[in-house]
Amino acid sequence: MRHRRKGRVLGRSPSHQRALLRNLASALFLTEEERDADDPGAAKVPGRIVTTLAKAKEVRPLVERCVTIAKRGLAAQRQAEEFATPAARDSAEWKRWRQGDGWQRWVQAVAPAVKARRRVVQLLGDKKAARVLFERVAPRFVERPGGYTRILKLATPRLGDAGPRAVLEFVGPATKVAAAPRVETAR
């Protein structure tokens, strides 16, 4: 019986399942990374990956959780900016600020942001993906209360085993693809 055993097994051991979901989530965030158009590893459409339907349904909660944590971290970071100093690091003014009460208030205010970054790195296992999440993805969804991703089923199955494929993508204007102009052919 599978009482209280949620989730799909995906034909893998538990550690392999965790690694698979982490890699898929990291891959989704890394498609948002700025790259050259000539780069062969660049994503065709930022914020979109193609995988099987079962994997997309399993990784979606992880991605949503990471975005929510990042949003909270960004809010804490904005609140901490009022206690920060504009002085350059290791300057005399910065050292005075560091010895004073302002630094203690800044540390208390920025602690939730640091905690959020550490939590996302723990969930994803990839510092680069966490950085992309905090710099590019989370600021887009600050006003959105949830539902940051969508799953679109593809009509064509996977070639090797005819597994149902799906697209997992972020919602919003960044995922829009310009329609290719239709070329009329003479018959």
DODREN-377734 format. One record per residue (C-alpha): x negated, z, y. Coordinates in steps of 0.001 Angstrom, whole numbers, plus 500000, padded with zeros to 6 digits. Example, Ala and Ser with C-alpha at 12.3 -4.5 7.8 and 13.67 -1.06 7.14 Angstrom:
2
x, z, y
487700, 507800, 495500
486330, 507140, 498940
This chain:
187
x, z, y
500000, 500000, 500000
498909, 499349, 503552
500519, 502296, 505261
499010, 502852, 508736
496415, 500142, 508174
496928, 497799, 511074
495217, 494532, 511806
494125, 491546, 509807
491284, 491755, 507323
490171, 488151, 507986
488416, 488086, 504608
485569, 490298, 505829
484254, 493814, 505477
485097, 496217, 508322
481647, 495957, 509910
481802, 492166, 509722
485284, 492205, 511291
484006, 494327, 514179
481025, 492027, 514707
483261, 488945, 514596
485665, 490335, 517211
482810, 491442, 519476
481210, 488014, 519274
484481, 486212, 520017
485209, 488453, 523015
481662, 488040, 524321
481889, 484282, 523877
485107, 484202, 525898
483507, 486141, 528756
480307, 484080, 528635
482249, 480837, 529120
482893, 482130, 532653
479154, 482284, 533343
477819, 479817, 535883
475834, 477056, 534208
474693, 473576, 535026
476978, 470733, 534034
474019, 469138, 532225
473542, 472224, 530038
474549, 471338, 526450
475674, 474946, 525846
478030, 474959, 528826
481706, 475435, 528106
483969, 472440, 528641
486554, 474650, 530318
485527, 478086, 531622
487502, 480996, 530235
488624, 479263, 527052
487566, 479335, 523397
488995, 477566, 520350
489295, 479600, 517158
491779, 480207, 514370
495181, 481639, 515205
494600, 484876, 513259
491242, 485512, 514960
492723, 484814, 518387
495540, 487301, 517753
493047, 489937, 516641
490557, 489530, 519507
493164, 489428, 522259
493706, 493238, 522467
489942, 493794, 522710
489632, 491318, 525578
492615, 492823, 527394
491207, 496342, 526996
487820, 495273, 528353
489382, 493633, 531425
491478, 496745, 532122
488427, 499005, 531871
486490, 496668, 534176
489311, 496685, 536730
489230, 500486, 536853
485455, 500403, 537214
485670, 497972, 540132
488182, 500233, 541889
485823, 503193, 541541
482915, 501085, 542765
484844, 500080, 545897
485672, 503718, 546625
482001, 504699, 546208
480869, 502131, 548782
482100, 504338, 551637
479506, 506995, 550659
476624, 504541, 550167
473882, 504006, 552711
472943, 500635, 554190
469265, 501657, 554263
466735, 499867, 552099
465626, 501682, 548982
462593, 503977, 549426
462798, 503791, 553213
462672, 507006, 555270
466393, 506800, 556045
467230, 506253, 552384
465119, 509279, 551396
466961, 511475, 553925
470285, 510218, 552549
469091, 510925, 549019
468242, 514544, 549910
471536, 515107, 551752
475122, 515659, 550754
476050, 511959, 551028
474115, 511095, 547888
475973, 513740, 545854
479326, 512377, 547032
478203, 508832, 546189
477126, 509888, 542686
480479, 511583, 542068
482369, 508524, 543333
480336, 505940, 541396
480344, 507835, 538070
483624, 506258, 536812
482224, 502785, 537542
479084, 503522, 535527
481206, 504955, 532731
483355, 501797, 532692
480302, 499539, 532417
478875, 501613, 529588
482202, 501584, 527758
482495, 497800, 528016
478926, 497353, 526765
479785, 499664, 523878
482902, 497628, 523019
481252, 494210, 523376
477679, 494958, 522360
476471, 492435, 524946
475172, 493390, 528392
475285, 489823, 529674
478957, 489444, 528773
479716, 492798, 530418
477978, 491667, 533612
479994, 488431, 533673
483173, 490436, 533076
482516, 492760, 536030
481253, 490055, 538413
483541, 487093, 537703
486520, 487935, 535480
487782, 491373, 536546
487945, 490603, 540304
490406, 487766, 539528
492827, 490141, 537842
492753, 493095, 540266
496360, 492497, 541340
497651, 491638, 537844
499086, 494580, 535859
498265, 493129, 532428
498529, 490034, 530268
495183, 488509, 531206
495008, 486088, 528258
497266, 483687, 526430
497158, 482040, 523032
498106, 478391, 522709
498576, 476949, 519228
496888, 473614, 518610
498692, 470864, 516750
495691, 469698, 514733
494409, 472038, 512016
490747, 472737, 511362
489112, 469901, 509448
487363, 471855, 506703
490216, 473967, 505377
493253, 472972, 507473
493357, 476428, 509057
495696, 476746, 512039
493710, 476596, 515283
494488, 478143, 518636
493081, 478339, 522143
492462, 481776, 523627
492147, 481547, 527401
492432, 483579, 530562
495561, 483009, 532601
495318, 481924, 536198
494118, 479038, 538304
490599, 478916, 536852
491878, 477601, 533513
493713, 474627, 534970
492242, 471314, 533950
492768, 468260, 536101
494682, 465652, 534192
492685, 462530, 533532
494054, 459497, 535347
496022, 457236, 533062
494630, 453770, 532701
497167, 451032, 532201
496055, 448475, 529670
497297, 444925, 529549
498829, 443936, 526239
